[in-house]
Amino acid sequence: MRGMRSFLDSPFILKEETMKIEIEGKLLKMVPENDREKKELNQLWNVIIDCVKDNKKLVPVGQYTPGIKEVATFHIE
């Protein structure tokens, strides 16, 4: 159907960018795409820094399964 525009091409649909997560060897890079993500990444950064400072660690709880369980949960020990 030539000339037909996709529903997603509509100027009225907001397309929110999401944080980019890159893994390069043993490095994990998180790149925020908007102000909310910048604030949340800063909060995460502070939690991780406090863990290092207090000799604590983040331990995964349960499991993260894309398409089934979309939340990754961690406990601070």
ABEGO torsion letter per residue (X at the ends): XBGBBBAAABAABBBBBBBBBBBBEABBBBBBABAAAAAAAAAAAAAAAAAAAAGBBBBBBEBBBBGABABBBBBBX
